[in-house]
Amino acid sequence: MGFDITSDITFRKLSIFMTFMEKGNIARTAETLGLSGVSVHRALHTLEENVRCPLFTHKGRNLIALPSAWTLLEYCQEVMQVMERGLEESRKVAGIGQGRLRVGTLYSLTLETVPRLIMGMKLRRPDLEMDLTMGSNDTLLHMLDDGTLDAILISISESNIDRNSLEVLPLFHDDIFLAAPASATLNTSGLANLRDYKDQKFVSLAEGFATYAGFQEAFHIAGFEPEIVTRVNDIFSMLSLVQAGVGFTLMPGRMKKVYENSVQLLKLAEPYQMQQLIAIVFARNREQDPSLRALAAEGRMYARSLQESV
């Protein structure tokens, strides 16, 4: 039978062995590690079998280390140090534990949500730097998938999220509104029926953005293709075009505070009403990362504050 070091000798056994060599007896080792004496004895006994040479001798009820055990201890210490360096370097390559958190966000969330989260994170982790990347839903999901971002803030309503591999922390729901130039003549006495604006020109976000998907769905329900004058790659440019009178658009409610005095806003009539669910998303295998745990905790606090203010 061949000697398989990977399955016969484990880091757990080596850790118990090293603690025993430091403490000198099974009882103190068990107390230090929070194990039973039986578990410690079994680990030492099976390690001795795995090494295939005597490591200990019995003196009465005490287990005494032989010279071979002290030799093994020296190499165990080297192995643990090398493995610790290896884990540290691996985390560095993966961008973990560098005092930096790479966060991706939708442009529209930089008005309030992202600043609130950053301020909260600075209180929780003053030493942590946050690198911010802005992009579309699709772009941010791809960047999270290939490891160039640690966490993203997106609308999950329009995206296929793999809940087996991704952790999702919902923050809030957001309504979609019709936005029109200040100079446009609107019937503001009721909700906006998109069919009434069939002859108007529209501006839109490009494909891949969260609001683009809602835009397409709303006009599909309305039963017509809007005349789109131009498509842009960020929501601020889109709303600047609306301000300039280039056309109408659909926009999420989170933009209201900035634009409600420069564009006209109408809530959509029931057939077209839709919501975006904004959430923090990160890889499930990173859920124990201290920086991501801090971000998740801050996200939960932010979500609670929004619910309490309703």
C-alpha positions in Angstrom: 0.0 0.0 0.0 1.4 3.4 -1.0 1.8 6.2 1.5 -0.7 9.0 0.8 0.4 12.0 2.9 -2.6 14.1 1.7 -5.2 11.8 3.3 -3.2 10.2 6.1 -1.6 13.3 7.7 -3.9 16.3 8.1 -3.3 19.8 9.3 -5.7 19.2 12.1 -3.6 16.3 13.4 -0.4 18.4 13.0 -2.0 21.3 14.9 -3.0 19.0 17.8 0.5 17.4 17.8 2.1 20.9 17.9 -0.1 22.0 20.8 0.6 18.8 22.7 4.4 19.3 22.3 4.0 22.8 23.7 1.7 21.9 26.6 3.3 18.6 27.6 0.2 16.6 28.4 -3.1 15.6 26.9 -5.4 17.3 29.5 -3.9 20.8 28.9 -3.9 20.2 25.1 -7.5 19.3 25.2 -8.4 22.4 27.3 -6.5 24.7 25.0 -8.1 23.3 21.8 -11.6 22.8 23.2 -11.4 19.1 22.6 -11.9 16.0 24.7 -8.9 14.1 25.9 -10.0 11.1 23.9 -10.0 13.2 20.7 -6.4 14.4 21.4 -5.2 10.9 22.2 -6.8 9.5 19.1 -5.2 12.2 16.9 -1.7 11.6 18.4 -2.1 7.9 18.1 -3.2 8.0 14.4 -0.5 10.5 13.6 2.1 8.1 15.0 0.6 5.4 12.8 0.7 7.7 9.8 4.3 8.7 10.3 5.2 5.0 10.7 7.7 5.4 13.5 7.4 5.7 17.3 6.8 9.3 18.5 5.9 8.8 22.1 6.4 6.5 25.0 4.3 5.9 28.1 5.6 6.8 31.5 2.9 5.7 33.9 -0.2 7.5 32.6 1.8 10.2 30.9 2.7 10.4 27.2 6.4 11.4 26.7 7.7 12.7 23.4 10.6 10.8 21.9 13.5 12.5 19.9 11.6 11.6 16.7 8.7 13.7 17.9 10.9 16.7 18.4 12.3 16.3 15.0 8.8 16.1 13.5 7.9 19.2 15.4 10.6 21.2 13.7 9.3 20.3 10.3 5.7 20.8 11.3 6.6 24.4 12.3 8.2 24.9 8.9 5.2 23.4 7.1 2.7 25.6 9.0 4.8 28.8 8.3 5.0 27.9 4.6 1.3 27.2 4.4 0.4 30.4 6.2 2.5 32.3 3.7 0.9 30.4 0.9 -2.6 31.3 2.1 -1.6 34.9 2.6 -0.1 35.2 -1.0 -3.2 33.4 -2.5 -5.5 35.9 -0.8 -3.3 38.8 -2.1 -3.6 37.5 -5.7 -7.4 37.2 -5.2 -7.5 40.7 -3.9 -8.6 39.6 -0.4 -7.3 41.0 2.9 -5.4 43.9 1.3 -7.2 46.7 3.2 -9.1 47.4 0.0 -12.6 46.5 -1.1 -13.4 46.6 -4.8 -17.1 47.6 -5.2 -19.1 47.9 -8.4 -22.3 50.0 -8.5 -24.9 51.3 -10.8 -24.5 55.0 -11.6 -27.8 55.9 -10.1 -26.8 54.5 -6.7 -24.0 57.0 -6.3 -26.5 59.7 -5.4 -27.4 58.4 -1.9 -27.0 54.6 -1.4 -23.3 54.3 -2.1 -22.3 57.4 -0.1 -24.3 56.1 2.9 -22.6 52.7 2.7 -19.2 54.2 2.4 -19.6 56.5 5.4 -20.9 53.6 7.4 -18.0 51.4 6.3 -15.5 54.1 7.3 -16.8 54.0 10.9 -16.7 50.2 10.9 -13.3 49.8 9.2 -11.4 53.1 9.2 -8.4 51.4 7.6 -10.3 50.0 4.7 -10.1 51.6 1.2 -13.0 51.2 -1.2 -12.4 51.2 -4.9 -15.5 52.2 -6.8 -16.4 51.0 -10.3 -19.5 52.2 -12.1 -21.2 50.3 -14.9 -24.3 48.5 -16.1 -25.9 45.5 -14.4 -24.4 43.1 -17.0 -20.9 44.6 -16.9 -20.8 44.5 -13.1 -22.0 40.9 -12.9 -19.3 39.9 -15.4 -16.7 41.7 -13.4 -17.8 40.0 -10.2 -17.7 36.7 -11.9 -14.2 37.1 -13.2 -12.9 38.3 -9.8 -12.1 41.9 -10.7 -14.8 43.1 -8.2 -15.4 41.9 -4.6 -19.0 43.0 -4.4 -21.6 44.8 -6.6 -24.7 46.9 -6.0 -27.2 46.2 -8.8 -30.9 45.6 -9.6 -31.5 41.9 -9.3 -35.0 42.2 -10.8 -33.6 42.1 -14.4 -30.7 39.6 -13.8 -30.4 35.9 -13.6 -28.6 35.5 -10.2 -27.1 32.1 -9.3 -28.1 31.9 -5.7 -26.0 28.8 -5.3 -22.8 30.7 -5.9 -23.8 34.3 -5.1 -24.9 35.8 -1.8 -27.7 38.4 -2.2 -28.5 41.1 0.3 -31.7 43.0 -0.7 -31.6 46.8 0.2 -34.8 48.3 -1.2 -37.5 48.3 -3.9 -37.6 51.2 -6.3 -40.5 52.4 -8.5 -40.1 53.4 -12.2 -41.4 56.9 -13.3 -42.0 58.6 -16.6 -39.6 61.6 -16.9 -40.4 64.4 -19.3 -38.8 67.7 -20.2 -40.0 70.7 -18.1 -41.4 72.3 -21.3 -43.6 69.3 -22.2 -47.4 69.4 -21.8 -48.5 66.6 -19.5 -51.7 65.5 -17.9 -50.6 65.6 -14.3 -54.0 64.8 -12.8 -53.5 61.0 -13.0 -51.0 58.3 -13.6 -49.0 58.1 -16.9 -50.5 55.9 -19.6 -47.6 55.2 -21.9 -50.0 54.8 -24.9 -50.7 58.6 -24.5 -47.1 59.2 -25.4 -46.9 57.1 -28.5 -45.9 60.1 -30.7 -43.2 61.4 -28.3 -39.5 60.9 -28.8 -37.5 59.0 -26.1 -34.0 58.6 -24.9 -32.9 55.4 -23.3 -30.0 53.7 -21.6 -28.1 51.1 -23.6 -28.7 47.4 -23.4 -27.4 45.8 -20.2 -28.4 48.5 -17.9 -31.1 47.7 -15.3 -33.5 50.5 -16.3 -33.2 49.5 -20.0 -34.8 46.1 -19.2 -37.7 47.8 -17.5 -38.0 50.3 -20.4 -38.3 47.5 -22.9 -40.9 45.6 -20.8 -43.1 48.7 -20.2 -43.4 49.5 -23.9 -44.0 45.9 -24.8 -47.0 46.0 -22.5 -48.0 49.3 -24.0 -48.0 47.6 -27.4 -45.7 49.9 -29.4 -42.1 50.5 -30.1 -41.1 54.0 -28.9 -39.1 56.3 -31.2 -35.7 56.3 -29.5 -33.6 59.3 -30.4 -30.4 58.1 -28.7 -29.1 55.5 -26.3 -26.5 56.5 -23.7 -24.2 54.6 -21.2 -25.1 56.4 -18.0 -28.2 57.6 -16.4 -27.0 61.1 -15.7 -26.3 61.7 -19.4 -29.8 60.3 -20.2 -31.5 62.7 -17.8 -29.4 65.6 -19.0 -30.9 64.9 -22.5 -34.4 65.0 -20.9 -33.6 68.3 -19.2 -32.5 69.7 -22.6 -35.8 68.7 -24.2 -34.4 65.9 -26.4 -37.0 63.4 -25.3 -38.9 61.5 -22.6 -37.6 58.5 -20.7 -38.3 56.1 -17.8 -36.2 56.5 -14.7 -36.0 54.9 -11.2 -37.4 56.8 -8.2 -34.0 57.1 -6.5 -33.2 59.9 -9.0 -36.1 62.1 -7.9 -34.4 64.2 -5.3 -31.9 65.5 -7.8 -34.1 65.9 -10.9 -37.7 66.6 -9.6 -37.2 70.4 -10.1 -35.8 70.2 -13.6 -37.9 67.4 -15.2 -41.5 66.4 -14.9 -42.1 63.1 -13.2 -45.3 60.9 -13.4 -45.9 57.6 -11.8 -46.8 55.0 -14.4 -50.3 53.6 -14.7 -50.9 50.2 -13.2 -50.3 48.0 -16.4 -46.8 49.5 -16.7 -45.9 49.8 -13.0 -42.7 47.9 -12.1 -40.1 47.9 -9.4 -36.4 47.3 -9.3 -35.0 45.3 -6.3 -31.6 46.8 -5.4 -29.2 44.5 -3.7 -25.6 43.9 -2.6 -24.2 40.8 -4.4 -21.0 38.9 -3.7 -19.5 35.4 -4.1 -20.9 33.0 -1.5 -17.4 31.5 -1.0 -16.2 34.9 0.2 -19.0 35.3 2.9 -16.4 35.0 5.7 -14.2 37.8 4.3 -14.1 40.4 7.1 -14.5 43.3 4.6 -17.5 41.7 2.9 -19.1 40.9 6.3 -18.7 44.6 7.3 -20.3 45.6 4.0 -23.2 43.2 4.5 -23.7 44.4 8.1 -23.8 48.0 6.8 -26.2 47.1 4.1 -28.6 45.5 6.5 -28.5 48.6 8.7 -29.1 50.8 5.7 -32.1 48.6 4.6 -33.6 48.8 8.1 -33.2 52.6 8.1 -35.2 52.8 4.9 -37.9 50.6 6.2 -38.2 52.7 9.4 -38.5 55.9 7.5 -41.5 54.7 5.4 
